[in-house]
Amino acid sequence: MTWSVGGGEGIEMGGFGRLDLNHRAGRIGGKRKSGEGVEVGEKEVGELKPGKELGEGVELGLEENAK
């Protein structure tokens, strides 16, 4: 799994979703207390796109907990 996602292929997990790797560009962040700008470097992050079955299961669980 690590090699597939790291190589940019992504992984399809039936009923669960798709795991892809996305690039985040560098940016200027901020320290909350001082307001000072801090450079945040670029990085690769994993992203899960939930599948239909996972989404339906979450919704069902939320409905049951709301009762």
All heavy atoms as TSV, in Angstrom:
chain	resi	resn	atom	element	x	y	z
A	1	MET	N	N	0.815	-1.192	0.000
A	1	MET	CA	C	0.000	0.000	0.000
A	1	MET	C	C	0.864	1.263	0.000
A	1	MET	O	O	0.565	2.196	-0.725
A	1	MET	CB	C	-0.927	0.019	1.215
A	1	MET	CG	C	-2.087	-0.947	1.109
A	1	MET	SD	S	-3.128	-1.067	2.577
A	1	MET	CE	C	-3.820	0.529	2.690
A	2	THR	N	N	1.879	1.264	0.852
A	2	THR	CA	C	2.734	2.442	0.940
A	2	THR	C	C	3.385	2.766	-0.389
A	2	THR	O	O	3.431	3.929	-0.804
A	2	THR	CB	C	3.821	2.233	2.007
A	2	THR	OG1	O	3.193	1.928	3.248
A	2	THR	CG2	C	4.682	3.469	2.166
A	3	TRP	N	N	3.888	1.745	-1.079
A	3	TRP	CA	C	4.567	1.965	-2.365
A	3	TRP	C	C	3.589	2.469	-3.418
A	3	TRP	O	O	3.935	3.322	-4.224
A	3	TRP	CB	C	5.245	0.687	-2.845
A	3	TRP	CG	C	6.398	0.298	-1.981
A	3	TRP	CD1	C	6.431	-0.723	-1.073
A	3	TRP	CD2	C	7.667	0.933	-1.904
A	3	TRP	NE1	N	7.646	-0.768	-0.440
A	3	TRP	CE2	C	8.431	0.244	-0.934
A	3	TRP	CE3	C	8.236	2.022	-2.554
A	3	TRP	CZ2	C	9.727	0.600	-0.605
A	3	TRP	CZ3	C	9.533	2.369	-2.223
A	3	TRP	CH2	C	10.265	1.661	-1.262
A	4	SER	N	N	2.372	1.953	-3.433
A	4	SER	CA	C	1.391	2.377	-4.431
A	4	SER	C	C	1.005	3.835	-4.248
A	4	SER	O	O	1.009	4.617	-5.192
A	4	SER	CB	C	0.132	1.510	-4.348
A	4	SER	OG	O	0.423	0.193	-4.723
A	5	VAL	N	N	0.670	4.209	-3.023
A	5	VAL	CA	C	0.263	5.593	-2.763
A	5	VAL	C	C	1.449	6.527	-2.955
A	5	VAL	O	O	1.327	7.581	-3.563
A	5	VAL	CB	C	-0.330	5.740	-1.343
A	5	VAL	CG1	C	-0.620	7.198	-1.033
A	5	VAL	CG2	C	-1.599	4.917	-1.222
A	6	GLY	N	N	2.626	6.134	-2.450
A	6	GLY	CA	C	3.829	6.953	-2.586
A	6	GLY	C	C	4.244	7.147	-4.027
A	6	GLY	O	O	4.817	8.163	-4.389
A	7	GLY	N	N	3.926	6.166	-4.865
A	7	GLY	CA	C	4.248	6.263	-6.284
A	7	GLY	C	C	3.227	7.049	-7.077
A	7	GLY	O	O	3.346	7.211	-8.280
A	8	GLY	N	N	2.183	7.539	-6.409
A	8	GLY	CA	C	1.182	8.365	-7.079
A	8	GLY	C	C	0.040	7.591	-7.705
A	8	GLY	O	O	-0.777	8.159	-8.407
A	9	GLU	N	N	-0.042	6.283	-7.448
A	9	GLU	CA	C	-1.092	5.481	-8.064
A	9	GLU	C	C	-2.432	5.588	-7.350
A	9	GLU	O	O	-3.477	5.565	-7.971
A	9	GLU	CB	C	-0.673	4.008	-8.095
A	9	GLU	CG	C	0.510	3.730	-8.977
A	9	GLU	CD	C	0.940	2.285	-8.911
A	9	GLU	OE1	O	0.105	1.414	-8.654
A	9	GLU	OE2	O	2.134	2.039	-9.122
A	10	GLY	N	N	-2.416	5.627	-6.023
A	10	GLY	CA	C	-3.657	5.605	-5.261
A	10	GLY	C	C	-4.118	4.169	-5.076
A	10	GLY	O	O	-3.680	3.261	-5.782
A	11	ILE	N	N	-4.989	3.964	-4.111
A	11	ILE	CA	C	-5.497	2.630	-3.808
A	11	ILE	C	C	-7.008	2.697	-3.696
A	11	ILE	O	O	-7.548	3.560	-3.001
A	11	ILE	CB	C	-4.924	2.113	-2.468
A	11	ILE	CG1	C	-3.414	1.988	-2.550
A	11	ILE	CG2	C	-5.545	0.781	-2.096
A	11	ILE	CD1	C	-2.785	1.629	-1.232
A	12	GLU	N	N	-7.695	1.771	-4.359
A	12	GLU	CA	C	-9.139	1.649	-4.274
A	12	GLU	C	C	-9.458	0.526	-3.292
A	12	GLU	O	O	-9.013	-0.602	-3.468
A	12	GLU	CB	C	-9.734	1.320	-5.646
A	12	GLU	CG	C	-11.226	1.225	-5.668
A	12	GLU	CD	C	-11.918	2.569	-5.559
A	12	GLU	OE1	O	-11.372	3.558	-6.079
A	12	GLU	OE2	O	-12.996	2.612	-4.958
A	13	MET	N	N	-10.195	0.842	-2.237
A	13	MET	CA	C	-10.589	-0.153	-1.239
A	13	MET	C	C	-12.095	-0.316	-1.311
A	13	MET	O	O	-12.844	0.572	-0.885
A	13	MET	CB	C	-10.149	0.306	0.153
A	13	MET	CG	C	-8.633	0.409	0.289
A	13	MET	SD	S	-8.112	1.185	1.809
A	13	MET	CE	C	-8.228	2.909	1.342
A	14	GLY	N	N	-12.538	-1.430	-1.885
A	14	GLY	CA	C	-13.955	-1.674	-2.121
A	14	GLY	C	C	-14.813	-1.471	-0.885
A	14	GLY	O	O	-14.543	-2.022	0.164
A	15	GLY	N	N	-15.845	-0.655	-1.001
A	15	GLY	CA	C	-16.763	-0.390	0.090
A	15	GLY	C	C	-16.248	0.612	1.108
A	15	GLY	O	O	-16.988	1.076	1.957
A	16	PHE	N	N	-14.967	0.950	1.035
A	16	PHE	CA	C	-14.376	1.860	2.006
A	16	PHE	C	C	-14.063	3.212	1.374
A	16	PHE	O	O	-14.408	4.250	1.908
A	16	PHE	CB	C	-13.104	1.238	2.600
A	16	PHE	CG	C	-12.537	2.007	3.745
A	16	PHE	CD1	C	-13.150	2.013	4.973
A	16	PHE	CD2	C	-11.367	2.737	3.578
A	16	PHE	CE1	C	-12.621	2.732	6.038
A	16	PHE	CE2	C	-10.829	3.457	4.637
A	16	PHE	CZ	C	-11.456	3.442	5.859
A	17	GLY	N	N	-13.385	3.202	0.236
A	17	GLY	CA	C	-13.068	4.454	-0.431
A	17	GLY	C	C	-11.776	4.369	-1.215
A	17	GLY	O	O	-11.249	3.297	-1.471
A	18	ARG	N	N	-11.259	5.530	-1.588
A	18	ARG	CA	C	-10.028	5.623	-2.371
A	18	ARG	C	C	-9.028	6.477	-1.607
A	18	ARG	O	O	-9.354	7.557	-1.122
A	18	ARG	CB	C	-10.317	6.254	-3.722
A	18	ARG	CG	C	-9.075	6.398	-4.575
A	18	ARG	CD	C	-9.413	6.761	-6.006
A	18	ARG	NE	N	-8.197	6.926	-6.770
A	18	ARG	CZ	C	-7.497	5.936	-7.297
A	18	ARG	NH1	N	-7.916	4.707	-7.154
A	18	ARG	NH2	N	-6.393	6.164	-7.974
A	19	LEU	N	N	-7.794	5.987	-1.524
A	19	LEU	CA	C	-6.722	6.705	-0.846
A	19	LEU	C	C	-5.747	7.218	-1.896
A	19	LEU	O	O	-5.199	6.445	-2.674
A	19	LEU	CB	C	-6.003	5.777	0.133
A	19	LEU	CG	C	-4.926	6.396	1.002
A	19	LEU	CD1	C	-5.516	7.479	1.902
A	19	LEU	CD2	C	-4.260	5.332	1.854
A	20	ASP	N	N	-5.559	8.537	-1.931
A	20	ASP	CA	C	-4.658	9.178	-2.886
A	20	ASP	C	C	-3.661	10.045	-2.127
A	20	ASP	O	O	-3.860	10.383	-0.964
A	20	ASP	CB	C	-5.438	10.088	-3.849
A	20	ASP	CG	C	-6.263	9.308	-4.838
A	20	ASP	OD1	O	-5.716	8.397	-5.479
A	20	ASP	OD2	O	-7.464	9.617	-4.976
A	21	LEU	N	N	-2.612	10.436	-2.820
A	21	LEU	CA	C	-1.600	11.318	-2.269
A	21	LEU	C	C	-1.702	12.662	-2.981
A	21	LEU	O	O	-1.724	12.719	-4.213
A	21	LEU	CB	C	-0.209	10.707	-2.484
A	21	LEU	CG	C	0.937	11.296	-1.705
A	21	LEU	CD1	C	0.697	11.122	-0.211
A	21	LEU	CD2	C	2.229	10.613	-2.086
A	22	ASN	N	N	-1.800	13.745	-2.219
A	22	ASN	CA	C	-1.921	15.084	-2.787
A	22	ASN	C	C	-0.750	15.957	-2.340
A	22	ASN	O	O	-0.236	15.799	-1.238
A	22	ASN	CB	C	-3.223	15.746	-2.344
A	22	ASN	CG	C	-4.430	15.114	-2.969
A	22	ASN	OD1	O	-4.356	14.574	-4.069
A	22	ASN	ND2	N	-5.545	15.146	-2.278
A	23	HIS	N	N	-0.363	16.888	-3.190
A	23	HIS	CA	C	0.731	17.812	-2.906
A	23	HIS	C	C	0.166	19.093	-2.307
A	23	HIS	O	O	-0.794	19.662	-2.834
A	23	HIS	CB	C	1.490	18.140	-4.195
A	23	HIS	CG	C	2.601	19.113	-3.980
A	23	HIS	ND1	N	3.802	18.742	-3.447
A	23	HIS	CD2	C	2.665	20.446	-4.198
A	23	HIS	CE1	C	4.576	19.806	-3.359
A	23	HIS	NE2	N	3.899	20.851	-3.815
A	24	ARG	N	N	0.747	19.533	-1.195
A	24	ARG	CA	C	0.396	20.831	-0.607
A	24	ARG	C	C	1.581	21.764	-0.782
A	24	ARG	O	O	2.691	21.450	-0.374
A	24	ARG	CB	C	0.091	20.702	0.877
A	24	ARG	CG	C	-1.252	20.106	1.150
A	24	ARG	CD	C	-1.639	20.372	2.574
A	24	ARG	NE	N	-2.919	19.747	2.856
A	24	ARG	CZ	C	-3.429	19.633	4.049
A	24	ARG	NH1	N	-2.772	20.094	5.098
A	24	ARG	NH2	N	-4.591	19.058	4.227
A	25	ALA	N	N	1.333	22.888	-1.383
A	25	ALA	CA	C	2.393	23.876	-1.610
A	25	ALA	C	C	2.792	24.534	-0.295
A	25	ALA	O	O	2.020	24.544	0.666
A	25	ALA	CB	C	1.896	24.941	-2.592
A	26	GLY	N	N	3.996	25.083	-0.262
A	26	GLY	CA	C	4.445	25.828	0.909
A	26	GLY	C	C	3.607	27.080	1.092
A	26	GLY	O	O	3.003	27.587	0.146
A	27	ARG	N	N	3.562	27.569	2.328
A	27	ARG	CA	C	2.746	28.755	2.617
A	27	ARG	C	C	3.307	29.462	3.846
A	27	ARG	O	O	4.202	28.969	4.504
A	27	ARG	CB	C	1.291	28.363	2.862
A	27	ARG	CG	C	1.129	27.411	4.043
A	27	ARG	CD	C	-0.323	26.945	4.197
A	27	ARG	NE	N	-0.438	25.963	5.248
A	27	ARG	CZ	C	-0.601	26.221	6.537
A	27	ARG	NH1	N	-0.661	27.477	6.937
A	27	ARG	NH2	N	-0.703	25.265	7.427
A	28	ILE	N	N	2.739	30.602	4.139
A	28	ILE	CA	C	3.097	31.340	5.346
A	28	ILE	C	C	1.970	31.134	6.357
A	28	ILE	O	O	0.824	31.500	6.117
A	28	ILE	CB	C	3.277	32.850	5.075
A	28	ILE	CG1	C	4.354	33.073	4.018
A	28	ILE	CG2	C	3.590	33.592	6.363
A	28	ILE	CD1	C	5.743	32.629	4.445
A	29	GLY	N	N	2.304	30.498	7.476
A	29	GLY	CA	C	1.350	30.295	8.565
A	29	GLY	C	C	1.528	31.399	9.582
A	29	GLY	O	O	2.274	32.347	9.370
A	30	GLY	N	N	0.850	31.288	10.702
A	30	GLY	CA	C	0.975	32.313	11.729
A	30	GLY	C	C	0.952	31.725	13.120
A	30	GLY	O	O	0.250	30.771	13.387
A	31	LYS	N	N	1.779	32.316	14.006
A	31	LYS	CA	C	1.730	31.939	15.412
A	31	LYS	C	C	0.519	32.627	16.036
A	31	LYS	O	O	0.324	33.831	15.870
A	31	LYS	CB	C	3.007	32.381	16.128
A	31	LYS	CG	C	4.227	31.607	15.722
A	31	LYS	CD	C	5.417	32.032	16.584
A	31	LYS	CE	C	6.639	31.238	16.246
A	31	LYS	NZ	N	7.799	31.647	17.066
A	32	ARG	N	N	-0.279	31.885	16.758
A	32	ARG	CA	C	-1.515	32.444	17.289
A	32	ARG	C	C	-1.275	33.514	18.343
A	32	ARG	O	O	-1.975	34.527	18.379
A	32	ARG	CB	C	-2.377	31.332	17.868
A	32	ARG	CG	C	-2.913	30.425	16.796
A	32	ARG	CD	C	-3.843	29.394	17.360
A	32	ARG	NE	N	-4.314	28.548	16.265
A	32	ARG	CZ	C	-5.036	27.482	16.441
A	32	ARG	NH1	N	-5.381	27.094	17.651
A	32	ARG	NH2	N	-5.437	26.774	15.407
A	33	LYS	N	N	-0.328	33.296	19.232
A	33	LYS	CA	C	-0.116	34.256	20.321
A	33	LYS	C	C	0.514	35.554	19.844
A	33	LYS	O	O	0.090	36.639	20.231
A	33	LYS	CB	C	0.747	33.635	21.417
A	33	LYS	CG	C	0.017	32.590	22.215
A	33	LYS	CD	C	0.834	32.110	23.391
A	33	LYS	CE	C	0.038	31.121	24.218
A	33	LYS	NZ	N	0.804	30.632	25.372
A	34	SER	N	N	1.542	35.446	18.985
A	34	SER	CA	C	2.277	36.657	18.593
A	34	SER	C	C	1.832	37.215	17.241
A	34	SER	O	O	2.103	38.365	16.941
A	34	SER	CB	C	3.778	36.355	18.538
A	34	SER	OG	O	4.069	35.448	17.495
A	35	GLY	N	N	1.174	36.403	16.426
A	35	GLY	CA	C	0.779	36.850	15.101
A	35	GLY	C	C	1.925	36.847	14.106
A	35	GLY	O	O	1.775	37.263	12.960
A	36	GLU	N	N	3.090	36.392	14.544
A	36	GLU	CA	C	4.276	36.344	13.697
A	36	GLU	C	C	4.093	35.305	12.578
A	36	GLU	O	O	3.550	34.241	12.795
A	36	GLU	CB	C	5.477	35.959	14.562
A	36	GLU	CG	C	6.785	35.836	13.816
A	36	GLU	CD	C	7.900	35.352	14.741
A	36	GLU	OE1	O	7.699	35.299	15.956
A	36	GLU	OE2	O	8.955	35.020	14.188
A	37	GLY	N	N	4.570	35.621	11.380
A	37	GLY	CA	C	4.502	34.706	10.249
A	37	GLY	C	C	5.541	33.607	10.352
A	37	GLY	O	O	6.668	33.847	10.782
A	38	VAL	N	N	5.159	32.403	9.977
A	38	VAL	CA	C	6.054	31.252	10.009
A	38	VAL	C	C	5.941	30.521	8.676
A	38	VAL	O	O	4.834	30.273	8.193
A	38	VAL	CB	C	5.669	30.284	11.158
A	38	VAL	CG1	C	6.567	29.071	11.163
A	38	VAL	CG2	C	5.695	30.974	12.485
A	39	GLU	N	N	7.091	30.196	8.090
A	39	GLU	CA	C	7.080	29.486	6.818
A	39	GLU	C	C	6.778	28.011	7.045
A	39	GLU	O	O	7.411	27.347	7.851
A	39	GLU	CB	C	8.424	29.627	6.113
A	39	GLU	CG	C	8.417	29.038	4.722
A	39	GLU	CD	C	9.710	29.300	3.982
A	39	GLU	OE1	O	10.390	30.292	4.295
A	39	GLU	OE2	O	10.018	28.492	3.096
A	40	VAL	N	N	5.771	27.501	6.331
A	40	VAL	CA	C	5.417	26.086	6.384
A	40	VAL	C	C	5.815	25.491	5.039
A	40	VAL	O	O	5.360	25.965	3.994
A	40	VAL	CB	C	3.897	25.902	6.627
A	40	VAL	CG1	C	3.524	24.433	6.634
A	40	VAL	CG2	C	3.479	26.582	7.913
A	41	GLY	N	N	6.669	24.481	5.055
A	41	GLY	CA	C	7.179	23.888	3.821
A	41	GLY	C	C	6.135	23.068	3.070
A	41	GLY	O	O	5.096	22.700	3.609
A	42	GLU	N	N	6.448	22.780	1.817
A	42	GLU	CA	C	5.552	21.951	1.016
A	42	GLU	C	C	5.640	20.502	1.492
A	42	GLU	O	O	6.623	20.094	2.094
A	42	GLU	CB	C	5.889	22.053	-0.462
A	42	GLU	CG	C	7.266	21.588	-0.831
A	42	GLU	CD	C	7.554	21.779	-2.302
A	42	GLU	OE1	O	7.161	22.821	-2.864
A	42	GLU	OE2	O	8.167	20.877	-2.876
A	43	LYS	N	N	4.570	19.742	1.253
A	43	LYS	CA	C	4.556	18.350	1.686
A	43	LYS	C	C	3.509	17.559	0.914
A	43	LYS	O	O	2.647	18.124	0.243
A	43	LYS	CB	C	4.279	18.250	3.180
A	43	LYS	CG	C	2.949	18.842	3.616
A	43	LYS	CD	C	2.813	18.793	5.124
A	43	LYS	CE	C	1.573	19.542	5.586
A	43	LYS	NZ	N	1.430	19.496	7.033
A	44	GLU	N	N	3.619	16.253	1.014
A	44	GLU	CA	C	2.658	15.329	0.424
A	44	GLU	C	C	1.763	14.811	1.548
A	44	GLU	O	O	2.253	14.419	2.605
A	44	GLU	CB	C	3.374	14.151	-0.239
A	44	GLU	CG	C	4.344	14.541	-1.337
A	44	GLU	CD	C	3.669	15.071	-2.579
A	44	GLU	OE1	O	2.540	14.652	-2.893
A	44	GLU	OE2	O	4.269	15.922	-3.255
A	45	VAL	N	N	0.452	14.822	1.338
A	45	VAL	CA	C	-0.489	14.366	2.355
A	45	VAL	C	C	-1.453	13.338	1.758
A	45	VAL	O	O	-1.808	13.413	0.589
A	45	VAL	CB	C	-1.287	15.532	2.977
A	45	VAL	CG1	C	-0.385	16.448	3.759
A	45	VAL	CG2	C	-2.034	16.301	1.912
A	46	GLY	N	N	-1.862	12.398	2.579
A	46	GLY	CA	C	-2.836	11.402	2.150
A	46	GLY	C	C	-4.247	11.964	2.222
A	46	GLY	O	O	-4.563	12.775	3.087
A	47	GLU	N	N	-5.093	11.544	1.288
A	47	GLU	CA	C	-6.480	11.994	1.271
A	47	GLU	C	C	-7.372	10.786	1.031
A	47	GLU	O	O	-7.162	10.029	0.089
A	47	GLU	CB	C	-6.707	13.021	0.165
A	47	GLU	CG	C	-8.158	13.465	0.080
A	47	GLU	CD	C	-8.429	14.410	-1.072
A	47	GLU	OE1	O	-7.729	14.330	-2.094
A	47	GLU	OE2	O	-9.347	15.219	-0.944
A	48	LEU	N	N	-8.361	10.603	1.902
A	48	LEU	CA	C	-9.325	9.524	1.750
A	48	LEU	C	C	-10.611	10.085	1.173
A	48	LEU	O	O	-11.198	11.018	1.734
A	48	LEU	CB	C	-9.620	8.864	3.101
A	48	LEU	CG	C	-10.722	7.805	3.066
A	48	LEU	CD1	C	-10.273	6.589	2.249
A	48	LEU	CD2	C	-11.113	7.381	4.462
A	49	LYS	N	N	-11.027	9.539	0.050
A	49	LYS	CA	C	-12.316	9.883	-0.531
A	49	LYS	C	C	-13.250	8.736	-0.179
A	49	LYS	O	O	-13.132	7.641	-0.733
A	49	LYS	CB	C	-12.204	10.048	-2.049
A	49	LYS	CG	C	-11.298	11.176	-2.451
A	49	LYS	CD	C	-11.152	11.289	-3.941
A	49	LYS	CE	C	-10.151	12.371	-4.288
A	49	LYS	NZ	N	-9.919	12.462	-5.719
A	50	PRO	N	N	-14.156	8.942	0.787
A	50	PRO	CA	C	-14.982	7.836	1.260
A	50	PRO	C	C	-15.887	7.279	0.168
A	50	PRO	O	O	-16.419	8.020	-0.662
A	50	PRO	CB	C	-15.807	8.445	2.390
A	50	PRO	CG	C	-15.614	9.905	2.311
A	50	PRO	CD	C	-14.436	10.187	1.457
A	51	GLY	N	N	-16.058	5.948	0.207
A	51	GLY	CA	C	-16.940	5.276	-0.736
A	51	GLY	C	C	-18.394	5.384	-0.301
A	51	GLY	O	O	-18.712	5.814	0.807
A	52	LYS	N	N	-19.282	4.957	-1.169
A	52	LYS	CA	C	-20.715	5.042	-0.914
A	52	LYS	C	C	-21.113	4.254	0.334
A	52	LYS	O	O	-21.851	4.750	1.179
A	52	LYS	CB	C	-21.471	4.518	-2.130
A	52	LYS	CG	C	-22.967	4.603	-2.001
A	52	LYS	CD	C	-23.642	4.108	-3.256
A	52	LYS	CE	C	-25.147	4.132	-3.101
A	52	LYS	NZ	N	-25.822	3.578	-4.281
A	53	GLU	N	N	-20.606	3.024	0.466
A	53	GLU	CA	C	-20.969	2.186	1.602
A	53	GLU	C	C	-20.496	2.786	2.924
A	53	GLU	O	O	-21.212	2.753	3.922
A	53	GLU	CB	C	-20.411	0.779	1.439
A	53	GLU	CG	C	-21.066	0.002	0.318
A	53	GLU	CD	C	-20.440	-1.368	0.110
A	53	GLU	OE1	O	-19.876	-1.921	1.059
A	53	GLU	OE2	O	-20.528	-1.865	-1.019
A	54	LEU	N	N	-19.295	3.324	2.952
A	54	LEU	CA	C	-18.782	3.951	4.166
A	54	LEU	C	C	-19.637	5.162	4.528
A	54	LEU	O	O	-20.016	5.345	5.685
A	54	LEU	CB	C	-17.324	4.374	3.987
A	54	LEU	CG	C	-16.693	5.104	5.167
A	54	LEU	CD1	C	-16.677	4.222	6.405
A	54	LEU	CD2	C	-15.292	5.559	4.820
A	55	GLY	N	N	-19.955	5.980	3.562
A	55	GLY	CA	C	-20.778	7.164	3.805
A	55	GLY	C	C	-22.152	6.807	4.341
A	55	GLY	O	O	-22.664	7.428	5.277
A	56	GLU	N	N	-22.766	5.771	3.755
A	56	GLU	CA	C	-24.085	5.339	4.220
A	56	GLU	C	C	-24.012	4.788	5.642
A	56	GLU	O	O	-24.900	5.033	6.454
A	56	GLU	CB	C	-24.658	4.287	3.276
A	56	GLU	CG	C	-25.049	4.838	1.922
A	56	GLU	CD	C	-25.447	3.766	0.919
A	56	GLU	OE1	O	-25.280	2.566	1.220
A	56	GLU	OE2	O	-25.920	4.137	-0.161
A	57	GLY	N	N	-22.946	4.047	5.959
A	57	GLY	CA	C	-22.778	3.501	7.303
A	57	GLY	C	C	-22.617	4.590	8.344
A	57	GLY	O	O	-23.166	4.513	9.438
A	58	VAL	N	N	-21.869	5.636	8.002
A	58	VAL	CA	C	-21.684	6.758	8.919
A	58	VAL	C	C	-23.013	7.462	9.148
A	58	VAL	O	O	-23.379	7.785	10.277
A	58	VAL	CB	C	-20.611	7.741	8.377
A	58	VAL	CG1	C	-20.618	9.032	9.174
A	58	VAL	CG2	C	-19.257	7.085	8.396
A	59	GLU	N	N	-23.762	7.718	8.089
A	59	GLU	CA	C	-25.052	8.379	8.216
A	59	GLU	C	C	-26.006	7.568	9.080
A	59	GLU	O	O	-26.705	8.106	9.928
A	59	GLU	CB	C	-25.681	8.633	6.834
A	59	GLU	CG	C	-25.004	9.733	6.053
A	59	GLU	CD	C	-25.110	11.079	6.716
A	59	GLU	OE1	O	-26.185	11.415	7.292
A	59	GLU	OE2	O	-24.125	11.823	6.693
A	60	LEU	N	N	-26.037	6.256	8.880
A	60	LEU	CA	C	-26.897	5.378	9.657
A	60	LEU	C	C	-26.514	5.450	11.140
A	60	LEU	O	O	-27.361	5.540	12.010
A	60	LEU	CB	C	-26.812	3.943	9.148
A	60	LEU	CG	C	-27.684	2.918	9.851
A	60	LEU	CD1	C	-29.152	3.275	9.721
A	60	LEU	CD2	C	-27.430	1.520	9.305
A	61	GLY	N	N	-25.206	5.423	11.433
A	61	GLY	CA	C	-24.735	5.519	12.810
A	61	GLY	C	C	-25.105	6.841	13.448
A	61	GLY	O	O	-25.469	6.894	14.618
A	62	LEU	N	N	-25.027	7.930	12.690
A	62	LEU	CA	C	-25.374	9.241	13.222
A	62	LEU	C	C	-26.874	9.318	13.530
A	62	LEU	O	O	-27.276	9.876	14.546
A	62	LEU	CB	C	-24.999	10.340	12.227
A	62	LEU	CG	C	-23.510	10.597	12.028
A	62	LEU	CD1	C	-23.282	11.609	10.915
A	62	LEU	CD2	C	-22.858	11.059	13.313
A	63	GLU	N	N	-27.704	8.716	12.663
A	63	GLU	CA	C	-29.141	8.716	12.882
A	63	GLU	C	C	-29.493	7.921	14.137
A	63	GLU	O	O	-30.347	8.332	14.914
A	63	GLU	CB	C	-29.870	8.141	11.669
A	63	GLU	CG	C	-29.802	9.047	10.449
A	63	GLU	CD	C	-30.376	8.377	9.208
A	63	GLU	OE1	O	-30.880	7.238	9.295
A	63	GLU	OE2	O	-30.303	9.005	8.140
A	64	GLU	N	N	-28.842	6.776	14.340
A	64	GLU	CA	C	-29.123	5.939	15.504
A	64	GLU	C	C	-28.681	6.621	16.797
A	64	GLU	O	O	-29.357	6.516	17.814
A	64	GLU	CB	C	-28.444	4.582	15.368
A	64	GLU	CG	C	-29.069	3.711	14.311
A	64	GLU	CD	C	-28.374	2.367	14.149
A	64	GLU	OE1	O	-27.416	2.091	14.900
A	64	GLU	OE2	O	-28.790	1.602	13.266
A	65	ASN	N	N	-27.568	7.332	16.768
A	65	ASN	CA	C	-27.086	8.024	17.960
A	65	ASN	C	C	-27.934	9.248	18.298
A	65	ASN	O	O	-27.964	9.679	19.444
A	65	ASN	CB	C	-25.625	8.452	17.790
A	65	ASN	CG	C	-24.680	7.287	17.876
A	65	ASN	OD1	O	-24.989	6.258	18.477
A	65	ASN	ND2	N	-23.527	7.424	17.266
A	66	ALA	N	N	-28.627	9.798	17.308
A	66	ALA	CA	C	-29.454	10.986	17.532
A	66	ALA	C	C	-30.768	10.632	18.236
A	66	ALA	O	O	-31.425	11.490	18.794
A	66	ALA	CB	C	-29.747	11.688	16.214
A	67	LYS	N	N	-31.122	9.360	18.219
A	67	LYS	CA	C	-32.404	8.939	18.823
A	67	LYS	C	C	-32.329	8.886	20.312
A	67	LYS	O	O	-31.413	8.745	20.977
A	67	LYS	CB	C	-32.819	7.568	18.285
A	67	LYS	CG	C	-33.173	7.637	16.820
A	67	LYS	CD	C	-33.573	6.269	16.317
A	67	LYS	CE	C	-33.858	6.341	14.816
A	67	LYS	NZ	N	-34.193	5.056	14.277
